[in-house]
């Protein structure tokens, strides 16, 4: 199976082509200009392997949790490539991709921790994603492993409260792991998921509480 994977959910841009089990991939730290960085990466990857977009079975893209701007940029490119190639676009969460990197957790539940607003984190637990304060983290019901870019702080705070927690070294989802998760979804071993942003917090922008004055019409 051939899957093109795209990610810029948590401060790093990554593109990978997984072709029959072999991955060609790039990644680059980027907190700004993700659409342009991703598009250039995709161009290089496709040129390197010599396969057009239409030659893939799907485009996989991370949908969150993470940065609003990064998620939207990756989704825009993924949907554009999917439309150009006539292939489906498959949504994958950051936690689903990191799970592919950690196959030997045993009975531990994987918590994926990603920075949110100041003093808060997104925590993905299987099918559930929540926003929590670092000073009021939920207490795990059993042994857990923690991954993601906020993993160290979350794991240390939970360990200080006596939780049975293992800190993993998985921080960013790789393009190949995103593609592998998408293949599972395509084959039906993971439930369907739409390729649209996974929003956890309400938008910070608010409509004004008082009427906005209108300009007089030009005569």
N, C-alpha and C positions, 0 to 999 in steps of 0.2 A: 504494500500500500504506500501511496505517496501523499505526504501532507506538508504543506507550507505553514509554518508557525510564526506568529508575530506577537511581541509583548513590549509594553512600556508602562506597566501598571504601577511599579514602585521604584522609579528613579533610575531605571536602566532599560535601554532599548536592546532588543534581541530579535533576530530573525534566524530561522532554521528551515532547512529542507530535509525532511526525513524520507528517504527513498529506499523502500524495501529493507528497512532496518539500519541503513547507513545514513548518518547525519552530517550535513555541511552547515555550519552555523557561525554567526558573528554576534558579539554583544559589545555595547559601549555605554558608559555612564552618561546620562543626559537627563537633566531636569527641565530643559527648555528645548524648543524646536524639535520635539519628538517626531512629528509627521515627516519632516524633511529627512531626518536621520534614518527613520525606518524605511522610507521609500528608496533611499540610496542603498541601504543594506539589502533590501529585497532585490533591487536591480543587480547588484553584484552577485548575490547568491544564485539567482536564476541564470545569469551569464556564466557563472562558474560551472554549473552542472549541465547547462545546455538543454534544459527542459522548460517549455513555456508553461504559463500558469494553467492553460487548458489541459496540460498533461498530468495535473495533480488530481487526487480524489477529493481533496477538501483544503480549505484554509482554516487554521485554528488560531484563536486569538484569546488572550486573557481579558476577562471582563471585570476583574476586581477580586477582592477589595483593594483599594489603592487610590492613586491620584486621579482626580476627575479629568484633568487635562490629558494625562498620559493614556488613560483608558479610552477616552474619546478619539485621540489621535490614532491609536492602534486599530480601533474598531472601524474608523473611516477608511483606513488603508485596506483592512481585511475585506470589508464589504465591496470596495472598489475592485480589488483583485478577484473576488468571487464572482462579481458581475461580469468582469472582462473575460474570465475563464469559463463561465457557465458552470461553476462548481459550488457546493454548499459551504457556508461559513459556520464553524462550530465554536461555541463559547466554552471556555475552560476557566475555572477559578484559579487564583494563585495557589490555594491549598490543594486543589486537585493535581496541579502540576508538581508541587513539591512532594506530594505523596508518592509520585512516580520515582522520585529520587531517594525515597526512604522505604524500601520494601520490607525491611526486617525489624519492624517495631513491636512485633509480638502482640500482646494484649494492650499496649499503650494506645490511647487515642491521640491523634495528631491535632495539636492546636497550631494554627498559623497566625502569627502576630505581625501586624503591619502598622506603621505609624499613621495616625489620623490627625486630628487637630491637636493643638498644644496640650500636653498632658493626657492625651487619650490614644487608644489603639483600637484597630479593628482586630477582632479575633474570629477566625473561621474554625468551626468544629463540625466536621462532616458536612451536613446539609445546612447548618445554621451559621449565620454570620451576625455578629453583634458589635456594637461600639461600647467601649468600657473605659472608665477612668483608670489610670495607672495606680491610683491610690485606693481603688475599690474594685479590684479584679474579681471575677467570679472564681469560686473555689472549686477545683476539679473533684468529681465524684470518685475518681480512681486514678491509676497511674497515667500520666500523659507524657508526650514528647512535644517540644516546642520548636517550630521552625519560623522562618521569615525574618525581615530586617529589624523587627523589634523583639526578637526572640530572647536575646540576652537579658534585657531589662525585665520582661515578663517572667521569664524562668527564675531569675534571681529573687524577684518579689514574692513569687509563689513558694519558692523553696524556703524563704525566710519565715513563711507562715506554716511550714511543716508539710507542704504538699509533696507528693511523690512525683517529681518532675525530672525529665531528662532533656538537657539542652542539646539540640542537634547542630550540625554545621551547615545545614541547608538554609540559605538566606534568600537568594533570588531564583525564580524558576528559569531553567534553561529552555531554549527553544525546542530541543529534542524531547524533553519531558512534557512540554505543552503538547507537542505532536502526539506523543504516546498516549496521553490522556484523551486526546481527541479521537484517536483510533479506537480506544475502549468505548467511547461514546457512540461512534459510528457502528461498532459491532454489537451494541446493545447491552454491554456489561456495565455501563454507567447510565443513569437516567438521562433523558433528553434535557438540554438546556439551551435557551435562546441566546443568540449572539447579540446581547444588548447589555448596557452598563449595569453592574451590580451596585446599586446605591444602598448605603446603610444609613448614613446620616441624612437629615433633611438639608436642602440647600441653605447655605449661609445667606444668600441674597434674599431680601424680603421686599414685597410690594409696599409702597408708602402707605402709612395708616391714614393719611388725609388725601383728599382729591388733588390730582395734579392739574394745575391751571392749564387751560388750552390757549393757544395763540389765536388771535383774531384772524379770520379768513382774509386773504388778500383781495382787495377790490380791483 
